[in-house]
Structure formats: structure tokens, C-alpha cells
Amino acid sequence: MKRFTYCPVCGAKLAPQQDEISPVDVLVCPSCDFHFWLGSKPAVAAILLRTAGGNPQILLTRRGIEPYKGEWDLPGGFLGNGEKPEEGLARELREELDVAVSNPRFFVAEIDQYNREDIATQARFVLSIFFLCDIPADTKFVPADDVVEAAWFPLDLLPAELAFDCNRRALLKLRATMVG
């Protein structure tokens, strides 16, 4: 909550307050009564699968920016204001890998901290929406934007350097659905 100190409307100092209706954090301006809701930021991620030698593999991308620069991630990113999840997913995959996916299917949603090391000052949480997506087998990936590399990994052998805890949880759920 330290990240936001002053009201964007009148400039007075904001005060933390819990909403009467639901237990969510809100900052309120005592001067103009502006309410600044601290909601989770929506994001989308694509789960791209292929089978190689009978074993399922997942496409991961290496992050070129902080947080977690150099770690592996699922392709995706934040939604724009008012952007539909499927549209944001298509945009992110064009920006990051220059690919078009088809038939996105909701898989799971997870809440996570955006940056584990800086949560005390950032107070930023992300609601990640994971989609299973189809992609042609011969697709060539062109890393761009905030991605520096793309590679396939066996679903049962994920890299230790996997950015964001929600990615690991989503992939473990996927593995459990494929095994069971």
C-alpha cells in the first residue's frame, strides 16, 4: 500500500480502508472521497502443447525483462483496459512470438504476486487466466518484445527457473489432468 500515497483527483493523502461490502483493500481520499480500489491486475497466458516421442511438451519463453529476467515463463501478459481475454492472448502471442493461435480454451485461473521480492512496496497481485491453445506443428517462433528465447520442455521436467508461482501451479494441474 506504500506505492500509492496521494489522491489522483485532489492531491490529498490517501488513507487505507477496508470496504464494508467485501474484504478488499481500498485507499480513500478523506478530502474528496475518491476510492482507489487495489484490485488484482488481469493477465493471460497460453499453454501450448505438443507431443514428441509420446511425451507431452510445453512451450516456455525466456523473459528478457524484470521481474524474473532470464527465467522461463508461459507466453502471455497483461490485458489492456477493457480488453477481452482471448483478444489479449492473441495480441500477446503476436507481440512475443509472432504467432497466431487458434481455439483458445479456458483452463484455469490463478492469483499470484507479480514480484515476490517487492510485494511490500508494490502491493501488486495478478489474476492470471490460462488458456489451452492450438498451434500448427510446423510453427516457427520469432522471440520479440519482452521474450528473448522460446523452447519446448517436457511437461514432467519443468525448469527450476520458472517465473511466477502461478505458472508452476497451472502446469502441475495440467500434468495431473493428463496423467489421471
Sequence and secondary structure as in RCSB ss.txt:
>XXXX:A:sequence
MKRFTYCPVCGAKLAPQQDEISPVDVLVCPSCDFHFWLGSKPAVAAILLRTAGGNPQILLTRRGIEPYKGEWDLP
GGFLGNGEKPEEGLARELREELDVAVSNPRFFVAEIDQYNREDIATQARFVLSIFFLCDIPADTKFVPADDVVEA
AWFPLDLLPAELAFDCNRRALLKLRATMVG
>XXXX:A:secstr
 TT  B TTT  B EEEE SSSS EEEE TTT  EEE   EEEEEEEEEEEETTEEEEEEEEE SSSSTTSEE S
EEE  TT  HHHHHHHHHHHHHS   EEEEEEEEEEEES GGGHHHH  EEEEEEEEEE  TT      TTEEEE
EEEETTS  S BSSHHHHHHHHHHHHHHH 
